[in-house]
């Protein structure tokens, strides 16, 4: 916890650095959307099975990698999804997922998944994600998921205090 991805992002130009209006949209987005200092980092290697015929990571895998980041954030707060589900019979159901693709990821590349909590309420929480290439720092994807807390039969519930307190430690001060 408490990690910020290194600022290793590169622009395509090797000449003088462009002024802000000349920056590509993806570069402006990257500059505007740095993860907060308090986030979780998890490395992922793009497997052959994760790619299409051109060796590019298939788009649906990014949502799986977001889940890996969420699970890691929970573990770093002292619990696992499985533990919370079995002890409390509450579930974090995804009600919204968004992913913006900025650059392709290729077979055998190592990616870093940065995850943080954007908001935490009694019956819902939101996570934010950034996926970057480890060797270059290029932003590959960014996104978010919103979850509601449900009982096993699908009824809304309040997040148990023990888990709310643990997750609250991972919320940036401004969220």
Number of C-alpha atoms within 10 A of each C-alpha: 14 10 14 15 21 9 11 14 17 12 14 9 8 7 7 6 11 11 7 9 8 10 13 13 11 16 19 13 14 18 11 9 11 13 19 21 13 19 23 28 23 18 17 18 16 20 14 14 10 19 18 13 8 9 17 15 22 17 17 10 13 22 17 11 20 26 17 16 28 25 19 21 25 18 13 15 17 11 16 15 15 11 10 17 14 10 8 13 15 23 21 18 15 14 10 11 14 12 18 13 15 18 13 15 26 21 17 15 15 17 26 24 29 28 32 25 26 19 17 19 13 13 16 20 20 18 22 23 29 26 29 25 24 19 12 13 17 23 26 21 20 24 18 20 22 20 18 23 22 19 16 13 8 12 10 15 17 15 22 15 10 9 15 16 12 15 19 15 12 23 18 15 9 7 8
